Amino acid sequence: MPIRIVVPKESHPGECRVALDPGTAARFRKLGARVAIQRGAGRGAHLLDEGYQSVEGVEIAEDADTLLASGEVVLKVLAPTLAEVENLREGAVLLALLQPHVNRDLVRRLRDRRITCFAMELLPRISRAQSMDVLSSQAAVSGYKAALIAGNLASFFFPMLTTAAGTIRPAKVLVIGAGVAGLQAIATAKRLGAMVEAYDIRPAAREQVESLGAKMVDTGVSAEGSGGYARELSDAEKRQQADALARHVAAASAVITTASVPGRKAPTIITRAMVQDMRPGAVIVDLAAESGGNCELTRPGETVEEHGVLIAGPLNVASSVPIHASEMYAKNLFNFLSPMIQDGELRLDWDDEVIAQTALTHAGEIRHAPTRELVG
């Protein structure tokens, strides 16, 4: 019997994305899978039920509980609620962004209900898995939107303008963190006409930054980490970094921060004193707000004014561009799941490092060692 893939509405307040778009639903159908989606699940991303119904064989389900209970594979964007986990059939396969380091009760329940759960943020950073990398695709959306947020909040033009009233110099934008989100912020700020500087503690980021036409800030601190991530800085390195960055922050019209350490509080990079030295009317957009923020004065989910500087701490930024964010996310899930589907059936190869390292729970066990130690 072909596997049944189900997609419920997202239960997290304000979440507009959906884990499956009609185009990807059609690709799953071609693999022989049965596909069902809850009515209205794509509405927040402007993906209407009619689009899914146009794909031959896709079922529109009315009731979430019944849908979840029928699914052999469940696709979600964010973590399910505990109530939703209770409705999953024992042994079902779940794919989602789960944040296991904060959702400990959820991890325990997934373990106890013998759910095979793939936490997509655990995907190994290897070349073969790039097309499956949910964190990268959603970070690209967030970085793009961060530059737009900065431009919207700004009380100045980004590009240079020559007018009858004189020439207006371009804004200076500083992007801190040159991962996927930072690089998209750099590219978007450049398209808007700003002069862009960027800083990253990984020396390897220089080539990418400069290829986008931005200037790399050199603070003399390097923190190249493993697996494509930056390592956490020592106290002495943080002081050296802060001293060197302070003058660049003070000169910036807008600062976009994207620095985070997976599973840990975001490093504080911009202090109150640095904000005080910024020019009145400057803007800070802190993309690390969800994990505590890179700015000492960031209030997650709010835009506040401190010392004449606007500080935005947006949450779930990717959800604010739901059409493309959903399409990219759905393609990531398809690229992850499709090699496991053979003749319409799901076959898990636990010798595959992509499968083994992304698995959070399976067969009544927590497979991810750091989470297992955290949960106890």
KEVEXTI-627770 format. One line per 3 residues: number of its first residue (from 1); their letters; for each residue x, y, z of C-alpha. Coordinates in Angstrom, 2 decimals. Layout:
N
NUM> A> X,Y,Z  ...
END
This chain:
376
1> MPI> 0.00,0.00,0.00  1.51,3.41,-0.98  2.45,5.66,1.91
4> RIV> 0.04,8.38,2.94  1.56,11.86,3.39  -0.60,14.33,5.33
7> VPK> -0.26,18.06,5.94  -2.28,19.74,8.71  -2.77,23.47,9.26
10> ESH> 0.01,25.07,11.26  -1.04,25.51,14.88  1.52,28.14,15.93
13> PGE> -0.15,31.57,16.24  0.70,33.84,13.33  2.41,31.15,11.25
16> CRV> 1.54,31.72,7.58  3.69,29.09,5.92  2.57,25.62,4.88
19> ALD> 4.74,22.52,4.52  3.49,21.57,1.05  2.65,23.59,-2.07
22> PGT> 0.65,22.19,-5.01  3.71,21.80,-7.23  5.51,19.65,-4.66
25> AAR> 2.30,17.71,-3.96  2.28,16.75,-7.64  5.90,15.53,-7.38
28> FRK> 5.01,13.31,-4.39  2.07,11.91,-6.36  4.40,11.00,-9.24
31> LGA> 6.44,8.95,-6.77  3.30,6.96,-5.98  2.53,8.48,-2.57
34> RVA> -0.98,9.33,-1.46  -1.30,12.97,-0.37  -3.87,14.67,1.87
37> IQR> -3.93,18.25,3.17  -6.28,19.90,5.63  -8.72,22.37,4.13
40> GAG> -7.36,25.90,4.38  -3.85,24.78,5.37  -2.27,26.91,2.65
43> RGA> -4.48,29.96,3.01  -1.91,31.96,5.01  0.54,31.50,2.12
46> HLL> -2.16,32.37,-0.47  -2.15,28.75,-1.63  -5.84,27.98,-1.98
49> DEG> -7.56,24.60,-1.79  -8.39,24.81,-5.50  -4.67,24.69,-6.31
52> YQS> -4.23,21.45,-4.39  -7.43,19.98,-5.82  -6.08,20.59,-9.33
55> VEG> -3.42,17.94,-8.61  -4.87,14.55,-9.45  -5.31,12.36,-6.38
58> VEI> -4.71,15.00,-3.69  -7.33,14.77,-0.96  -8.68,17.77,0.96
61> AED> -9.44,16.74,4.56  -11.87,18.55,6.82  -10.84,17.33,10.27
64> ADT> -7.30,17.75,11.61  -7.51,14.95,14.20  -8.68,12.38,11.68
67> LLA> -6.08,13.56,9.17  -3.21,13.23,11.65  -4.36,9.79,12.74
70> SGE> -4.34,8.60,9.12  -0.89,9.83,8.18  2.12,7.57,7.83
73> VVL> 4.20,10.67,7.08  3.26,14.06,8.57  4.76,17.28,7.19
76> KVL> 4.75,20.45,9.29  6.66,23.72,9.36  6.85,24.24,13.13
79> APT> 6.60,21.78,16.00  3.24,20.14,16.69  1.41,20.73,19.94
82> LAE> 1.28,17.96,22.52  -2.38,17.45,21.60  -1.41,16.95,17.96
85> VEN> 1.23,14.40,18.97  -1.47,12.42,20.77  -3.39,12.20,17.50
88> LRE> -0.45,10.81,15.52  -0.53,7.10,14.81  2.16,5.15,16.65
91> GAV> 5.23,4.75,14.48  4.35,7.63,12.18  7.11,9.70,10.56
94> LLA> 7.13,13.44,11.32  9.17,16.14,9.56  9.27,19.67,11.04
97> LLQ> 11.41,22.37,12.63  11.22,21.25,16.25  13.68,23.28,18.38
100> PHV> 14.31,20.26,20.64  16.50,22.27,23.02  13.44,24.25,24.16
103> NRD> 10.62,21.75,23.48  11.73,19.08,25.92  8.24,17.85,26.88
106> LVR> 7.44,17.48,23.20  10.57,15.40,22.61  9.66,13.11,25.51
109> RLR> 6.16,12.57,24.13  7.42,11.90,20.61  9.79,9.32,22.11
112> DRR> 7.10,7.68,24.22  4.66,7.48,21.30  7.39,5.86,19.19
115> ITC> 7.22,8.56,16.52  10.07,8.61,14.00  10.77,12.32,14.05
118> FAM> 13.15,14.21,11.78  14.07,17.64,13.17  15.05,19.46,9.99
121> ELL> 17.35,21.87,11.81  19.59,18.86,12.65  20.31,18.18,8.97
124> PRI> 24.10,17.78,8.54  25.84,20.61,6.69  27.27,18.50,3.86
127> SRA> 27.25,19.10,0.11  24.78,16.31,-0.62  22.24,17.82,1.78
130> QSM> 22.30,21.40,0.47  19.05,20.98,-1.46  17.38,19.76,1.75
133> DVL> 18.67,22.56,3.99  15.58,24.12,5.52  17.59,26.48,7.74
136> SSQ> 19.37,27.97,4.73  16.25,28.43,2.62  14.34,30.12,5.43
139> AAV> 17.37,32.21,6.45  17.57,33.52,2.88  14.00,34.75,3.21
142> SGY> 14.74,36.36,6.59  17.87,38.13,5.35  16.04,39.59,2.37
145> KAA> 13.19,40.79,4.56  15.56,42.26,7.18  16.96,44.72,4.64
148> LIA> 13.43,45.74,3.69  12.50,46.20,7.36  15.55,48.43,7.82
151> GNL> 14.62,50.46,4.75  11.02,50.79,5.91  12.01,51.99,9.39
154> ASF> 14.74,54.32,8.12  14.25,58.07,8.18  16.71,58.41,5.29
157> FFP> 17.20,57.21,1.71  19.29,54.11,1.07  20.60,55.09,-2.41
160> MLT> 22.53,58.15,-3.47  20.18,60.70,-5.03  21.02,63.75,-7.11
163> TAA> 18.20,66.25,-6.81  17.56,69.94,-7.46  18.05,70.40,-3.72
166> GTI> 21.49,68.84,-3.86  23.12,65.42,-3.69  22.12,62.97,-0.97
169> RPA> 24.84,60.52,0.02  23.93,56.82,0.19  23.18,55.24,3.55
172> KVL> 25.84,53.09,5.18  24.52,49.66,6.17  26.48,47.27,8.41
175> VIG> 25.53,43.58,8.34  26.85,41.50,11.22  27.01,37.79,10.40
178> AGV> 27.63,36.66,6.81  25.82,33.36,6.80  22.91,32.78,4.44
181> AGL> 20.72,35.43,6.10  23.54,37.96,6.23  24.49,37.45,2.60
184> QAI> 20.89,37.97,1.51  20.70,41.11,3.64  23.90,42.38,2.02
187> ATA> 22.64,41.68,-1.49  19.27,43.31,-0.83  20.78,46.40,0.82
190> KRL> 23.11,46.74,-2.18  20.16,46.51,-4.55  18.51,49.30,-2.58
193> GAM> 21.58,51.43,-3.26  23.27,51.50,0.15  26.98,51.36,0.90
196> VEA> 27.38,48.03,2.70  29.93,46.78,5.20  29.81,43.30,6.68
199> YDI> 31.43,41.49,9.56  31.76,37.79,10.27  34.09,36.00,12.66
202> RPA> 34.79,33.36,9.99  37.61,34.48,7.66  36.19,32.28,4.89
205> ARE> 33.20,34.64,4.62  35.34,37.45,3.17  35.24,36.16,-0.40
208> QVE> 31.45,35.83,-0.36  30.98,39.27,1.19  33.26,40.97,-1.31
211> SLG> 31.66,39.11,-4.24  28.43,40.94,-3.38  30.17,44.31,-3.49
214> AKM> 30.36,44.84,0.27  33.45,45.70,2.31  34.57,43.26,4.99
217> VDT> 35.21,44.67,8.47  38.36,43.20,10.02  38.39,43.09,13.83
220> GVS> 41.27,40.63,14.17  38.98,37.96,15.70  38.47,34.58,14.01
223> AEG> 36.06,31.92,15.20  35.86,29.37,12.42  33.77,26.51,13.78
226> SGG> 32.88,23.02,12.62  30.00,21.99,10.42  29.69,25.39,8.77
229> YAR> 28.84,27.16,12.04  30.81,29.72,14.00  32.13,28.73,17.41
232> ELS> 31.30,30.77,20.50  33.86,33.48,21.32  35.86,33.73,24.52
235> DAE> 35.39,36.76,26.76  38.66,38.28,25.59  37.69,37.80,21.94
238> KRQ> 34.31,39.36,22.57  35.97,42.46,24.06  38.35,42.74,21.11
241> QAD> 35.49,42.29,18.66  33.34,44.88,20.42  36.10,47.48,20.48
244> ALA> 36.79,47.10,16.77  33.12,46.97,15.77  32.10,49.97,17.87
247> RHV> 33.36,52.58,15.42  31.70,50.84,12.46  28.39,50.61,14.32
250> AAA> 28.61,54.30,15.27  29.12,55.28,11.61  26.28,53.11,10.27
253> SAV> 22.88,54.41,9.28  21.45,50.90,9.67  22.77,47.73,11.30
256> ITT> 21.40,44.25,10.56  22.51,41.49,12.93  22.18,37.79,12.13
259> ASV> 24.68,36.08,14.46  23.42,33.02,16.32  24.71,29.74,17.75
262> PGR> 22.35,26.77,17.20  20.63,25.68,20.39  22.16,28.48,22.49
265> KAP> 21.46,32.09,23.39  22.52,34.53,20.69  25.78,36.37,21.44
268> TII> 25.44,39.99,22.56  27.39,42.04,20.03  25.88,45.53,20.20
271> TRA> 25.92,46.98,23.73  23.95,49.87,25.17  27.08,52.04,24.96
274> MVQ> 27.42,51.28,21.25  23.78,52.23,20.66  24.35,55.51,22.51
277> DMR> 27.19,56.34,20.09  24.98,55.81,17.02  23.51,58.80,15.25
280> PGA> 19.87,59.70,16.04  17.54,58.14,13.50  19.75,55.10,12.92
283> VIV> 18.13,51.66,12.73  19.03,48.23,14.11  17.25,45.11,12.81
286> DLA> 18.08,42.14,15.05  17.35,38.84,13.30  18.63,36.95,16.36
289> AES> 15.77,38.28,18.51  14.17,34.83,18.82  17.24,33.50,20.64
292> GGN> 17.80,36.55,22.84  19.12,39.08,20.34  22.53,40.38,19.28
295> CEL> 21.73,43.83,20.67  21.58,44.36,24.42  18.49,46.56,24.03
298> TRP> 16.51,44.28,21.70  12.99,43.39,22.83  11.86,40.26,20.93
301> GET> 8.75,40.93,18.89  8.89,44.70,19.35  10.32,47.81,17.71
304> VEE> 11.56,50.26,20.33  13.45,53.55,20.34  16.49,53.83,22.59
307> HGV> 18.82,56.86,22.61  17.23,58.03,19.35  17.89,54.67,17.61
310> LIA> 15.09,52.40,16.37  15.70,48.76,17.36  13.55,46.08,15.72
313> GPL> 13.42,42.52,17.06  11.19,40.73,14.52  10.12,37.14,15.15
316> NVA> 9.45,34.37,12.62  10.52,36.65,9.77  10.35,33.96,7.09
319> SSV> 6.62,33.62,7.72  6.14,37.21,6.51  7.12,36.11,2.96
322> PIH> 4.91,33.00,3.03  4.54,32.15,-0.67  8.20,31.69,-1.52
325> ASE> 9.13,30.56,2.00  6.54,27.76,1.74  7.63,26.76,-1.77
328> MYA> 11.28,26.58,-0.72  10.47,24.68,2.48  8.30,22.17,0.59
331> KNL> 11.08,21.53,-1.93  13.55,20.99,0.93  11.25,18.36,2.43
334> FNF> 10.73,16.69,-0.95  14.47,16.50,-1.57  14.94,14.97,1.89
337> LSP> 12.07,12.49,1.66  12.00,11.45,-2.00  15.12,9.21,-1.91
340> MIQ> 13.38,7.19,0.80  10.27,6.57,-1.32  10.61,3.48,-3.50
343> DGE> 7.65,2.06,-5.38  5.38,4.26,-3.29  6.69,2.85,0.00
346> LRL> 8.93,4.54,2.59  12.22,2.80,3.25  14.63,4.31,5.79
349> DWD> 18.34,3.57,5.38  19.86,4.18,8.81  23.35,3.88,7.34
352> DEV> 22.70,7.13,5.45  24.24,9.95,7.49  21.57,12.40,6.35
355> IAQ> 18.82,10.21,7.79  20.77,9.15,10.87  21.89,12.65,11.89
358> TAL> 18.56,14.37,11.23  16.57,11.83,13.26  15.49,13.14,16.65
361> THA> 13.41,10.18,17.87  12.87,6.66,16.56  11.53,3.39,17.97
364> GEI> 11.04,4.80,21.46  14.51,6.36,21.69  15.96,9.85,21.41
367> RHA> 18.54,9.42,18.67  20.11,12.89,18.88  22.75,12.63,21.63
370> PTR> 22.78,16.31,22.81  18.97,16.27,23.11  19.06,12.91,24.89
373> ELV> 21.46,14.36,27.49  19.31,17.49,27.83  16.04,15.62,28.28
376> G> 17.52,12.98,30.56
END
